[in-house]
Amino acid sequence: DNNDQPFFLNLWWLTPHKPYEPAPEPHWSATAAEGISDDQHRFRSMMARMDYNFGKVLDTLDRLGIADNTIVIFVSDNGGAWEANNGKLKGGKTDLHEGGIRVAGLARWPGHIQPGSASDVLTHSNDLLPTLCSAAGVTLPNDDTFDGANLLPLLTGQADSIRRGTVFWQINLYRGMQRHDPKPKPY
């Protein structure tokens, strides 16, 4: 009830990890389609349910009148696996091709982030700490180093790019855990 009290909420949805389960109505019926497997139907219904619940979070911020003072970021930890559709991107979860590491990210902060704006600038989850601290007016300690970049100028339209050094990924080899097809080479 105290709209002046700062808060941090971190939601980790398990969706769409296995086991795939039918989401409650209306999400189950709404995601039925000809030619898809039962797992694909379950996956789609779970995604529709997550989307619905994420909308409830945004609606609650609006209803409480705190949306304008709340930055919301939605992002996945990796590219799609199993029943996901990565479109034209090669690979998926557990590999370093674009389909495994490139994910969509969404941000909402009314009055600060222009609705419908988009960027193809390389960002990383390490950028969340410096970005959220900057949005909250919190200065990071000078006696430590941080891998992330402050994305706030990019998100608010004050910059077209960010300064970033070389980016490295490391992953153990999972030959059998990526989608229904063989993992693309090179591993």
N, C-alpha and C positions, 0 to 999 in steps of 0.2 A: 503494500500500500504506500510505501514511502518512495515516490518517484525520484527523489534526489539521491537515493542511496546507490552508489556504483555497484555493478555486479558483473560477473563473468560466468557465462554458461557455455559448457562444452558438451555437445551431444554427439555421441558415437553410435550411429545406427549400425546394427549388424547387417542389415539389408545391403546388398543382396547375397550375402554369403550363404553357403549351404548349411543346414538342409533347407532346400526350397520348400516353402509351405504356402498353401493357398491363403491369400489375404482375405479378410472379411469383405462382405458385400458393402458397397457396390463395386469394389475394386476387382473382385474375382470375375464377375460376369462382364464387366466393361473391358477386360483385357483378353477375352476369348477371341481366337482368330483361326481360320482354316489353315491347315498345313503346318501348325506349330506343335512341338512336342509338349507333353505334360509338364516337363521341367521348364520349357520356355514360357508356358502359360503361368506357372507358379512364379517364375522370375519376374515377368511383366506385372503380375498382380502385386508382388512385394514392392516393386519400384513405384507403382501407382499409389500404394498405401504410404510409402515413405514421403512421396511428393505431397500427399494430402496432409500428413502430420507436420511436414515442414511449413506448409501453408498455415496451419494452426498456430505455429510459433510466431510467424510474421503477423498474423491477424491479432494475436494477443498483444504484441508490441504496439500495434496500431491502436487497439482498444484501450490500452493503458496510457496512451499518449506519450510514449517514450521512444517511438521509432526514430524520430529525428535526432535523438541523442544516443542511438544504439547502432553500432556497426555489426552487420551480420555477414559472415563468410561461410560459404558452402563449397566444399571441395572433396574429392575422392583421394584416397591414398595411392592408387595405382590404376592402370588401364583395366579395361573389362576382361573378365574371364568367363569361361564356360558359355553361358547363354547370352552374354552381352554382344552388342553389335558395335564393333569399332570402326565401321564404315570402311574407308579406304586406307586406314592406318594399318601398317604391317605389325603383326604380333599382338600380344596382350599381356595380361598379368603374368608375372614371373620372368619377363624378359626385358631387355633394354632397347628393343625397337620402339618406335614412336607409339604404337598401340599399347605398350606396357607402361610407359612413363608419361605420356601426354594425356592430361585430363582437363575437363572443363572446370572452371572455377567461377563462382557467382559471388558478388558482393552487393550489399544494399546498405546505404546510409543516406536516407532522404536529406536533401539540402546540401549534400557534400559530393555524392557520387551521382553523376548524370544517368538517369534511367535509360537503358538501351545502349549505353556506351560499351565499346568492346576494344580489346587489345590482343595482339598475338605475341606480346613480349614474354620471353621466358621468365617464369617465376617458379618458386619452389616453396615447399612447406616451411623451410627454414626462414622464409621471409615473414611468416605470421607474427613472430615475437616482436621484431623491430617495428612492424607496421602497426600492430595493435597498441604497442607502447606509445608510438608517436600519436596515434589517434586519441589516446587517453591523456596525453601530455606528460607521460612518464619518460624520464631520461634514462637510457641504459647506462650501466656503470662504465666508466672509462678504463677501469683496470682489468677488463676482460675483453675477449674478442668474440664476435658473433659472425656466423657464416651468412646469415640472412641480410637482405636488403630491405630498406624501408620502401614499401610500395605505395604509401599514401599519396605522394605527388602523382604517380601514375593513375591511381584510382580516382583522384579528384580532378583529373584533367590538367594538372599543372605541369606535367612532363609527358613526353612521348616515349621515353625509355628510362631505364635505370642502369646504374653502374654495376656491373657484375664481372667478376673474374671468371676463370675457367671453371666449369662445372664437371664434377666426376660422379659416376654411379658405380656401385659394386653390388653384385648379386650372386648368390650361390646358383649353381646350375640345377634347374628343375626341368629335366627333359620331358617328364610326363605330366606336368601339371599346368598346361596352358591350352585352354579351349578344347575343341574336339579334333583339331588337326595337329599334325606334327609341328613342333616349334620351328619357326623359320630359322634358317642358317644365315650368317654365322650365329652361334649361340652367344 
